[in-house]
């Protein structure tokens, strides 16, 4: 089954707030195909499913900072939100699928979970690559140890008693 929303489109909507990756209620509502008010009403009906580590309301400063980054304000009366947006952590987004029970919500939720997991998979592969690189360094350091030892020996000054004089010796 083709996905309703691309993972790349979802990833652009994941933002960092309070050192957490979150998605805003308006972005989630757009992805789920429902008005933001409907999403927030569904969450409010089941508020006990959304503790502060699943969902929180942005402060005015956080909201202003995100708005200034987006620079997509509409002009005119009634075009702006009355209330501060809600931010949903990965766990909060997962919980939304139990509150919004449509088939689209389930499918979009699967794609959102993939988008949250994707960076962790990348970090894991980078760590694996670093481990392999460390192993290669240790392996080749051992092989080149003799070369480095020989170079150090060549760099050491030779004692005067072991030297042969340079030049022609008529006594010989």
N, C-alpha and C positions, 0 to 999 in steps of 0.2 A: 504494500500500500504506500503510495507516495505521501511524503510528509506535507502537512498543511503549511508549515512555516519552516524556513531553513534555519539550521543551527547558527549560521553566520548572522542572520537577521536578529536572532535572539541574543547572540553574544554582544552585539552593538548596544543592546538595551540593559546589559548588566553593568552596574556602576558600583563604585566603592564609596560607602558611607560608614563612618565610625569603624574603619578598618575591617569592614565586612563586604562581601559581594552581595548585592541586593538588586531586586527589580522593583520598580515603582508601580503603584496600583494602576495608573493610567496606561503604562506600557503593557502590563499584563492584561488589562481589559481589552486593549486593542488586539493583542494576540489571540485572546479567547473569543473575540467577536461580540463583546457585551459592553454596554456603557459602564464607565467607571463607577457611577452611583450604584448600579446593580451589583457589581463585584463587591463594593464596600458594604452594601446592605447584607449580602450573603455572609460576609465575614463577621459583621456585627451580630447576625442571628446566632452564629456559632463562635462567639468570642472566646469561649473557654478552650477552643482548639488552637488559638494563636497567642501563646505566651510571648513575652518581650523578646526572647531569643529567636522567635519565628517571624514576628512582625512588630514594627514600631512606627510611630508617627515622626516625621522629620521635624526638626526645629525650623524656625523662620530663616535662620542663617544658612542651614543646610539646603533648604529649598531655594533660597536666593543664589547660592553658589551653583547649584545644579541648573537653575534657570539661566544664569549668565553663561554657563558652558554650552547650553543648547542653543541659545540665541534664536528661538523660534516662537517668540511671543506674538499672539494675534492682537490686532487692534480692535477697539470698539468695546462698548458696554456689554457686560455679561459674558465676556470671552475668557475670563480667568476663573480659577478655582476659588471657592468660598472657604474651603478647609485645606489644611496642610496635607500633603500626600502621605500615604503609608508606604513603607519600604518592607519588602518581603525577603527574608533570607532563603537559602536553598530549602531548608526544612519547611518554611512557611509556604513556599511555592508548591512543595509536595503536598502539604495539607490542603491547599486550594482545590486539588482534584477531588477531595471528598466533599467539599462545599459546593463547588460548581459541578453538577453531575451530567453535563451534556457530553455527547460523544466527541465533539470538537475539543472540549476542555481536556478530556483524557488524552487525545492525540497531541495537542499542543503541550500538555504537561510532560509527556514523554520526551518531546524535543527539547524542552527547557531543561529537564534533568540531564540530557546528553550535553547540553551547552555548559552546564555547571561542572560536569565531570571532565569534560575535554581538557581544560587547563591542567587538572591534576594528572591526567595521563601523560601530558607533555612533560610536566615536571618530573614524573617518574622515569620517562625515557631519557631525559637529560641526566638524571642521577645515575642511571644504568650506564650511560655513555661515559660519564666521569669515572665510574668504578673501573670500566674496561681500560680507560686511558691510564689510570693509576697502575693497573696491573702491567700494561705494556711498558710504562716507564720503569717499573721495578725490574722487569725482565731484561730490558735493554741496558739498564744501569749496570746490572750484573755482567752482561756480556762486554760492555765497554770498560769495565773496571780495569782490566789488564792494559788497555790502551792508555787510560788515564794514569795508571801507575808507571808505565813506560815513559810517558811524557813528563811526569814529575821527576823521574830519575834523570832524564836528560836535562832538566832545568837545574838540578843540583850542581853547585860548584865542585869542580874536581880538585882534589888536594894537590899541593905542589910537589910532594914526593913521588906521586905516581905519574907525573907529567914527564914527557920526554922533551928536551929542549928543541926549540924550533930553529931551523937553519942548518948550515953546513958546519960539521965538526972536523977540523983538520987532524985531530988526534985519532980518528977512527980509521 
